[in-house]
Every structure is written in C-alpha cells, then in structure tokens.
Amino acid sequence: MPRFLMQAQVDLTVLRSGVPDTVPGRSVNVCERGVAAMVAGELITGESVGVELYLPPLTEPLRTRALVRYHDTLRCGLEFVALSAEQRASIRDWAKETKATAEEISVSAALNTAEKKGSEPNKAADSSIAGKPPNKAKWKSRWLWWLVALFFLLIATAIWWWRWNRAWEDLEYGLRSSHASTAERPRAQVPAEVMQKLLVHRVEPVYPAEARKERLEGTIALDIVVGRDGAVLRMRALNGPDILARAAMDALRWWKFEPYRINGEPAVVETTVAVEFKR
C-alpha cells in the first residue's frame, strides 16, 4: 500500500480516566491503512484513539478510529481500524490530485534509476577480464547519474527539513490554542432542550459487548462543555455503570453543535445530555 507525503492537521482524541483529551499534531505521511504523524503528547502503543485528519481541499475532516502501532518521542504510527470505502476513496482521490505526491515519486524514480545504473560496473569488470577494456564514456555516464541522484537527495533533504520546522511551529501554535480553549470557563448554563435544537452532528454510541452480555441498559446523563465552534471540549458522566459511561463519552466527543450565541457572539457554554442504551 503506497504512502503519500502530506503535511496536514491531525487531531487525536485519547480517553484518559474516562475523560477525552485532545492531542494536536501534524501528519508526515498517509495511506489507506494508516497515518504517521508528529504529535504534541504521549501515546501508549496498542491503545485506541480517535482521529480527525484534514485532507485538503475537503471541507470536512476524515474521522475514524485507529490503533497506536508505535510511538517514539514525538512521532507515532497509527493504523486505521474503521475506515469506510468512501473514506479510502477520498484518500486515493487526494493522492491523484495533489502535485506534491508526484514530485516525491519523481525523486524516488531518479534514485532508483541511479541505483540500477550503479550496478553495471560488474559488467565492465567482466569485459576487462575478457580482454575488452571498459568504455570510459559509460563510466562518466554512471558518475553523472550518481551526481544527479545526490543532487536530488540534497534537495529532498532540504525540503523535508524546512517542512519539519514549519510543521513544528504550527504544532506548537495549535497546542497553545488547544490549551487556551480547553481552560476557558463556560459563560452560561444552557438547558438541554435548547442545545438539542442546535445539534448538527450526532454519533450513536457503540453498545459494549461486555455490557450486552451482562444485560446492562439505561440512560447515561452527562455534563458537557461546548466551545465557541460547537465542539465538545469537556464532559463528565453523572450516573450509570462505568462501561456504559465510557461508551457514551466515546461517542459524544464526535458530536457537533451550532455555536451558542450570547449578545450575538459565540460563547463557551455548559449543558447536559442524555444517551440511552437499550438491548
């Protein structure tokens, strides 16, 4: 499965002690099976995270779940576990339309060609042993290929270094913005029925297999904080078994509301929601 170089915003949602935590990052490469990224936070190999990948020029981010396959300092590798056929097609379409990917492929092709050319001195040595001196023009051509390959490699390294520095600056800026928005206090307590009318995107919770086996059911009430952009910033379960509360919060972090306005301006507000689990 080919991987395509891409610098794009990636938001990871990790569940810590039942409370979702958003970890901002920047992708390094992406394919239909996963994504490699630089992230501003610690991840645990094997844990499940929520992924929001912003594929330009798409207006809506690609949302799915992934497993952390490795994590080294700031870099991590994520394997998609719930990618739909439509989402896979959007990655393929992006790979076909972007010019940056074609440039990277051309560099690799040049390097591969140079390696193939560099394997021919053995033939020249054989001809020398047989009494036929090697062609000097061929040797010059091989050296020229190696120089061209080295030139492309230096250019690719310089571009990567520039992109890495730029991505790190964006990452630090996103982290500061994320901490600022998360720490902001709600300006109002909004009734549940009012916020329900502003709900524009709802994700139904996955009924845990263990809860189904134990025949657990009921309605989980949650206290949530909604940001100026309508995203759920923080949440806290008010009742119910932990396994159902975790499943409710896992779905609720994908909900999206229209911004609640106070005096015409979007505001951070607090409200309550209820999620029902029924066998």
C-alpha positions as CSV (number, residue, x, y, z in Angstrom):
1,M,0.0,0.0,0.0
2,P,1.8,3.2,-1.1
3,R,2.3,6.0,1.4
4,F,2.0,9.7,0.3
5,L,3.8,12.5,2.0
6,M,1.4,15.0,3.4
7,Q,1.7,17.9,5.9
8,A,-1.9,18.3,7.3
9,Q,-3.6,18.9,10.7
10,V,-4.3,15.8,12.7
11,D,-6.3,15.9,16.0
12,L,-6.1,12.7,18.1
13,T,-8.7,12.1,20.9
14,V,-7.4,9.9,23.8
15,L,-9.5,8.7,26.7
16,R,-7.8,9.3,30.0
17,S,-9.6,8.0,33.1
18,G,-12.9,8.3,31.3
19,V,-12.2,11.9,30.2
20,P,-11.3,12.6,26.5
21,D,-8.1,14.5,25.9
22,T,-7.3,16.1,22.5
23,V,-3.7,15.8,21.3
24,P,-2.9,18.1,18.3
25,G,-0.4,17.0,15.6
26,R,0.8,17.2,12.0
27,S,0.8,14.3,9.6
28,V,4.0,13.1,7.9
29,N,2.6,10.6,5.5
30,V,-0.8,8.9,4.9
31,C,-2.1,5.8,3.2
32,E,-5.3,3.8,3.1
33,R,-4.3,1.8,6.1
34,G,-2.9,4.5,8.5
35,V,-1.1,7.7,9.1
36,A,2.3,8.7,10.5
37,A,2.3,11.9,12.5
38,M,4.2,14.3,14.8
39,V,2.1,14.8,17.9
40,A,2.4,17.0,21.0
41,G,1.6,14.4,23.6
42,E,2.4,10.9,24.9
43,L,0.6,7.9,23.4
44,I,0.7,4.3,24.5
45,T,1.4,1.5,22.0
46,G,-1.8,-0.5,21.4
47,E,-4.3,2.0,22.7
48,S,-7.3,3.1,20.6
49,V,-7.6,6.8,19.6
50,G,-10.0,8.9,17.6
51,V,-8.5,10.6,14.5
52,E,-9.6,13.7,12.7
53,L,-7.5,14.1,9.5
54,Y,-7.9,17.2,7.4
55,L,-7.4,16.3,3.8
56,P,-7.2,19.4,1.6
57,P,-9.2,20.6,-0.2
58,L,-12.0,18.7,1.6
59,T,-14.0,20.9,4.0
60,E,-14.9,18.1,6.4
61,P,-12.1,16.2,8.2
62,L,-11.8,12.4,7.8
63,R,-13.0,11.0,11.1
64,T,-12.2,7.4,12.2
65,R,-10.6,5.3,14.9
66,A,-7.0,4.0,14.9
67,L,-4.6,1.9,16.9
68,V,-1.2,3.2,18.0
69,R,1.3,0.9,16.5
70,Y,4.4,2.7,17.6
71,H,5.4,5.9,19.4
72,D,8.9,7.3,19.5
73,T,9.5,10.8,21.1
74,L,7.1,13.0,19.0
75,R,6.5,10.6,16.1
76,C,3.8,8.0,16.1
77,G,2.3,5.4,13.7
78,L,-1.5,4.9,13.6
79,E,-3.3,2.0,11.9
80,F,-6.9,2.7,10.8
81,V,-9.5,0.2,12.2
82,A,-12.8,1.6,11.0
83,L,-12.1,3.3,7.6
84,S,-15.1,3.2,5.2
85,A,-14.9,2.5,1.5
86,E,-15.8,6.2,0.9
87,Q,-13.0,7.4,3.1
88,R,-10.5,5.2,1.4
89,A,-11.7,6.6,-1.9
90,S,-11.2,10.1,-0.7
91,I,-7.5,9.3,0.2
92,R,-7.0,7.8,-3.3
93,D,-8.6,10.9,-4.9
94,W,-6.4,13.2,-2.9
95,A,-3.3,11.2,-3.9
96,K,-4.2,11.5,-7.6
97,E,-4.9,15.3,-7.5
98,T,-2.0,16.6,-5.4
99,K,1.1,17.6,-7.2
100,A,3.4,17.3,-4.2
101,T,3.0,13.5,-4.3
102,A,4.0,13.3,-8.0
103,E,7.2,15.3,-7.2
104,E,8.2,13.0,-4.4
105,I,7.6,10.0,-6.7
106,S,9.8,11.5,-9.4
107,V,12.7,11.9,-6.9
108,S,12.3,8.2,-5.9
109,A,12.3,7.2,-9.5
110,A,15.5,9.1,-10.1
111,L,17.2,7.4,-7.2
112,N,16.1,4.0,-8.3
113,T,17.4,4.7,-11.8
114,A,20.7,5.8,-10.4
115,E,21.0,2.6,-8.3
116,K,20.3,0.5,-11.4
117,K,23.0,2.4,-13.3
118,G,25.4,2.0,-10.4
119,S,25.1,-1.9,-10.6
120,E,26.7,-2.0,-14.1
121,P,30.4,-1.7,-13.1
122,N,30.5,-5.5,-12.6
123,K,29.7,-5.9,-16.3
124,A,32.6,-3.5,-17.1
125,A,34.9,-5.6,-14.9
126,D,33.9,-8.8,-16.7
127,S,34.6,-7.2,-20.1
128,S,38.1,-6.1,-18.8
129,I,38.9,-9.6,-17.7
130,A,37.9,-10.9,-21.1
131,G,40.4,-8.6,-22.7
132,K,37.9,-5.8,-23.6
133,P,38.7,-2.5,-21.8
134,P,35.7,-0.8,-20.2
135,N,34.2,2.2,-22.0
136,K,35.3,5.5,-20.4
137,A,32.1,7.2,-21.7
138,K,30.0,4.7,-19.7
139,W,32.0,5.3,-16.5
140,K,31.4,9.1,-17.0
141,S,27.7,8.5,-17.5
142,R,27.5,6.4,-14.3
143,W,29.2,9.1,-12.3
144,L,26.9,11.7,-13.8
145,W,23.9,9.6,-12.7
146,W,25.3,9.4,-9.1
147,L,25.8,13.1,-9.0
148,V,22.3,13.8,-10.2
149,A,20.9,11.4,-7.6
150,L,23.0,13.1,-4.9
151,F,21.7,16.5,-6.0
152,F,18.1,15.3,-5.8
153,L,18.7,13.8,-2.4
154,L,20.1,17.0,-1.1
155,I,17.1,19.0,-2.4
156,A,14.7,16.5,-0.9
157,T,16.5,16.7,2.5
158,A,16.4,20.5,2.5
159,I,12.7,20.4,1.7
160,W,12.0,17.9,4.4
161,W,13.9,20.0,6.9
162,W,12.1,23.1,6.0
163,R,8.7,21.4,6.2
164,W,9.6,19.7,9.5
165,N,10.5,23.1,11.1
166,R,7.3,24.7,9.7
167,A,5.2,21.8,10.9
168,W,6.7,22.0,14.4
169,E,5.9,25.7,14.6
170,D,2.3,25.1,13.6
171,L,2.2,22.2,16.1
172,E,3.3,24.5,19.0
173,Y,0.8,27.1,17.9
174,G,-2.0,24.6,17.8
175,L,-1.1,23.2,21.2
176,R,-1.2,26.7,22.8
177,S,-4.6,27.3,21.2
178,S,-5.9,24.0,22.3
179,H,-4.9,24.6,25.9
180,A,-6.4,28.1,25.9
181,S,-9.8,26.9,24.6
182,T,-9.9,23.9,26.9
183,A,-9.2,26.0,30.0
184,E,-11.8,28.6,29.2
185,R,-14.8,28.6,31.6
186,P,-18.4,28.4,30.4
187,R,-20.3,31.7,30.3
188,A,-23.8,30.2,30.7
189,Q,-25.7,27.0,31.7
190,V,-27.9,26.2,28.8
191,P,-31.0,23.9,29.1
192,A,-30.7,20.5,27.5
193,E,-33.7,21.1,25.2
194,V,-32.2,24.3,23.9
195,M,-28.9,22.7,23.0
196,Q,-30.7,19.7,21.5
197,K,-32.1,22.1,18.8
198,L,-28.5,23.3,18.0
199,L,-27.2,19.7,17.5
200,V,-26.0,19.3,13.9
201,H,-23.9,16.1,14.0
202,R,-24.6,13.1,16.3
203,V,-22.7,9.9,16.6
204,E,-24.6,7.0,18.1
205,P,-22.6,5.1,20.9
206,V,-21.4,1.5,20.3
207,Y,-23.1,-0.9,22.7
208,P,-20.2,-2.6,24.6
209,A,-20.2,-6.4,24.1
210,E,-19.5,-6.9,27.9
211,A,-22.4,-4.7,28.8
212,R,-24.7,-6.6,26.4
213,K,-23.5,-9.9,27.9
214,E,-24.3,-8.6,31.4
215,R,-27.6,-7.2,30.2
216,L,-26.8,-3.7,31.3
217,E,-29.0,-0.9,30.0
218,G,-30.2,2.6,31.0
219,T,-29.8,6.3,30.3
220,I,-26.5,7.9,30.9
221,A,-26.6,11.6,31.8
222,L,-23.5,13.7,31.1
223,D,-22.5,17.3,31.9
224,I,-20.6,18.7,28.9
225,V,-18.9,22.0,27.9
226,V,-19.4,23.2,24.3
227,G,-16.8,25.5,22.8
228,R,-17.3,28.6,20.6
229,D,-17.0,26.4,17.4
230,G,-19.7,23.9,18.6
231,A,-17.2,21.1,19.5
232,V,-17.4,19.2,22.8
233,L,-14.5,20.4,24.9
234,R,-15.1,18.6,28.2
235,M,-17.6,16.1,29.6
236,R,-18.4,14.2,32.8
237,A,-20.7,11.3,33.4
238,L,-23.3,11.9,36.1
239,N,-24.6,8.4,36.6
240,G,-24.6,4.8,35.3
241,P,-22.1,2.0,35.1
242,D,-18.6,2.9,34.1
243,I,-18.6,0.7,30.9
244,L,-21.8,2.5,29.6
245,A,-20.5,5.9,30.6
246,R,-17.2,5.3,28.7
247,A,-19.1,4.2,25.6
248,A,-21.3,7.3,25.8
249,M,-18.4,9.7,26.2
250,D,-16.5,7.9,23.3
251,A,-19.5,8.8,21.0
252,L,-20.2,12.2,22.5
253,R,-16.8,13.6,21.7
254,W,-17.7,13.5,18.0
255,W,-20.9,15.5,18.4
256,K,-21.1,18.9,16.9
257,F,-23.4,21.8,17.8
258,E,-24.2,25.2,16.2
259,P,-22.4,27.8,18.3
260,Y,-24.5,29.1,21.2
261,R,-24.5,32.9,21.0
262,I,-24.7,35.4,23.8
263,N,-25.3,39.0,22.6
264,G,-24.7,37.8,19.1
265,E,-21.2,36.4,19.8
266,P,-20.3,32.6,20.0
267,A,-19.7,31.6,23.6
268,V,-18.5,28.6,25.7
269,V,-21.4,27.1,27.5
270,E,-22.3,24.2,29.7
271,T,-25.3,21.9,29.3
272,T,-26.4,18.3,30.0
273,V,-27.2,15.5,27.5
274,A,-28.6,12.0,27.9
275,V,-27.5,8.9,26.0
276,E,-29.8,5.8,26.1
277,F,-28.5,2.2,26.0
278,K,-31.2,-0.4,25.2
279,R,-30.7,-4.0,24.3
